Amino acid sequence: MPYPEMMIAPMREDLVKVGFTEMSTIQEVDAMLATEKRTTLVVINSVCGCAAAMMRPAVYLSLQGDHKPEVLTTVFAGQDLEATDRTREYITGFPPSSPSVALFKDGELAYFMDRHQIEGRLPEDIAADLRAAYEEHCEEHC
């Protein structure tokens, strides 16, 4: 059963207010990921403490550098159930994980950070790993 929207609205807003577009339906996921060739960051958001204390702050920090994805999007695990399942179909080779962060380039998964790479780490360290992925896969000032 999904969490009440009023409970998770502030958690959604953490990413939306820094430029992320939410995907809440299968159609929105397919419209975003099926044909997008630009570098695309997909954050699988969550209500867990590691999403609030580590992942969301780290994602924000990671976007402060010169290299960054062109498209920022998010889906909320535990809330947007069908959209999350569809998003995970695009993340091949990895088991479902939330929170998590996926980077796509030319429509293909280029980098994936799962929950065990987030839990128990400082946001600054997570952000450094994400920036390294951006430097490898994104153009400067994307």
SVG drawing of the C-alpha trace seen along z (x, -y; Angstrom):
<svg xmlns="http://www.w3.org/2000/svg" viewBox="-3 -25 39 34">
<polyline fill="none" stroke="black" stroke-width="0.4" points="0.0,0.0 1.5,-3.4 2.3,-6.0 -0.1,-8.9 0.8,-11.6 0.8,-14.3 3.5,-12.4 5.9,-12.1 5.2,-15.4 8.2,-17.1 10.4,-14.2 9.3,-14.6 9.9,-18.4 13.5,-17.9 14.4,-16.8 11.7,-18.8 12.9,-22.1 16.4,-21.5 15.1,-20.8 14.0,-17.1 11.0,-16.1 8.9,-13.4 7.8,-10.3 4.7,-8.9 3.2,-6.7 4.4,-4.0 3.7,-6.4 5.8,-9.1 8.7,-6.7 8.5,-5.4 8.3,-8.9 11.4,-9.9 13.6,-6.8 12.6,-4.9 13.9,-7.5 16.0,-10.0 19.6,-10.2 20.8,-13.0 22.6,-12.1 19.8,-11.4 19.9,-11.0 17.2,-8.9 16.8,-9.0 14.7,-6.3 13.6,-8.2 12.4,-6.6 11.0,-7.3 13.9,-5.6 16.3,-7.5 19.3,-6.9 17.4,-8.6 16.7,-11.7 20.0,-12.0 22.4,-10.7 21.0,-10.2 18.9,-13.4 21.6,-15.7 24.3,-13.9 22.4,-14.2 22.0,-17.9 25.7,-18.3 26.7,-16.2 25.1,-18.7 27.2,-21.6 30.2,-20.7 30.9,-21.5 29.9,-18.1 26.3,-17.1 23.5,-15.2 21.3,-17.1 18.0,-15.6 17.1,-15.1 14.2,-12.9 12.9,-10.9 10.5,-8.2 9.3,-7.4 9.6,-3.8 6.8,-2.8 4.5,-5.4 4.6,-5.4 4.6,-1.6 4.0,-0.9 6.3,-3.8 9.0,-2.5 8.7,1.1 8.9,-0.3 12.0,-2.4 13.7,0.7 13.1,2.5 15.5,-0.1 18.1,0.6 19.3,3.9 21.8,6.1 21.0,4.9 18.4,6.1 15.7,3.5 17.2,1.1 15.8,-2.0 17.1,-4.5 19.3,-4.4 20.7,-6.5 21.0,-5.6 22.8,-7.5 21.8,-6.9 23.8,-8.0 22.6,-7.5 19.7,-5.6 21.8,-3.0 22.6,-2.5 26.1,-4.0 26.3,-4.0 24.3,-2.7 24.6,-3.4 22.5,-1.1 21.4,-1.3 24.5,0.4 26.6,-2.3 24.5,-4.9 23.7,-3.6 26.1,-4.7 28.1,-7.1 28.4,-10.8 26.5,-12.8 29.8,-14.4 31.4,-11.0 28.3,-9.8 28.3,-13.1 32.0,-12.6 31.2,-9.2 28.3,-10.7 30.5,-13.5 33.1,-11.0 30.4,-9.3 29.3,-12.6 32.9,-13.5 33.2,-10.2 29.8,-10.2 28.6,-13.9 29.9,-16.8 31.0,-19.9 28.1,-22.2 25.6,-19.7"/>
</svg>
